[in-house]
């Protein structure tokens, strides 16, 4: 495990990067250490308006995994929707059910479509084994309700994310499969975008083959 | 810096009805409400004759100006009209191509492009008079003398094949976004991969604004071979997803499988898996 001292020169390399590409490379270097101590720095990078660096930082946070979750949740940026989208993308990739309340709220209520999109995707990617089975019925009902609602979002990309999330959720949890199929059929009935229709058909086919 | 206008649709007045929106577009109403009403009618695709009436008045209303002197209401009216259907729209837009405001001309051209009516092609070709050499910047302004990107893109979309040799000159224009617009148009007009690859090169430009532009151009061009390059571009995922959706729609259109989303071909499957990974 790297200590904070080891990481300091890597932080400096990020801070002093002369170009967007140099910064991206410096972030990739920092991520190679998978150091829990670097989580706050990686979260900071999400707010730099440098998509290349942010993609690298998100990958780094997902690789660190569960130890990054509390700091991510504590540092969600309420002013910068770009940073908020990246943070939710990291939470979605990690899949820790501790992020469920945040993901539900972001998927349904965030004004920024990129935040709604990543949070919606994340609702289909939760690692249910990390949650006490006693809590499954309530949590899974919340996920199903939220995804059904996200499937009616006014932005096509959020609806697309809801379909992908429903497919994942229905594949993971057999007891919910019938409800998921019904929800997908509801989406199909009103969908106007060809690509979303195509994705719904693919999801239906996948789930029916299980 | 914000994303390219992809987040502004969640307005706070989402509970408006069609009647409220039309009423708020009238000349007696305060400017910012009319501005929002114009956007609202376009966003929700309200092609009712009363809506079109109001938008046509707004399109020509130069009394309402934003603090910087810009004709914001005219621009929003033109944008909305681009999305709506009515036999009066194309000729009304064409008359605004001579507006003295650069940004109004730009939006009007884009609106004519989405109307997909080739009758405006001669008007658009006229903008290219003097060729790439005449496409110079205006001192003190952040733009060229004419909205060349919009003109080139529209000519490509409208399949103005005769003008391809003239468009080629613009591949060498010093402004990268103009080069990209020319490449996009030429790919649409000729289907030659060399022009698609010009757009793919644009995805690796050092400047983020140019990469964003290349993403949108590549999506609109329908150059399917650029799909993986789109997914790998260093830019916001929202834009990459939109570009891939545009490619998907272009592919459906070309391959004629438009009505059969249940049986996707290998290309469509590939586009969908790229999109899944970008969510």
Interface residues (C-beta under 8 A of the other chain):
Chain A: X19 X20 X21 X24 X49 X51 X52 X55 X81 X82 X111 X112 X113 X114 X117 X118 X120 X121 X154 X155 X156 X157 X160 X161 X164 X193 X194 X195 X197 X198 X199 X201 X202
Chain B: X1 X2 X3 X6 X7 X9 X10 X206 X208 X234 X235 X236 X237 X238 X241 X242 X245 X248 X249 X252 X258 X261 X262 X264 X268 X271 X272 X275 X276 X279
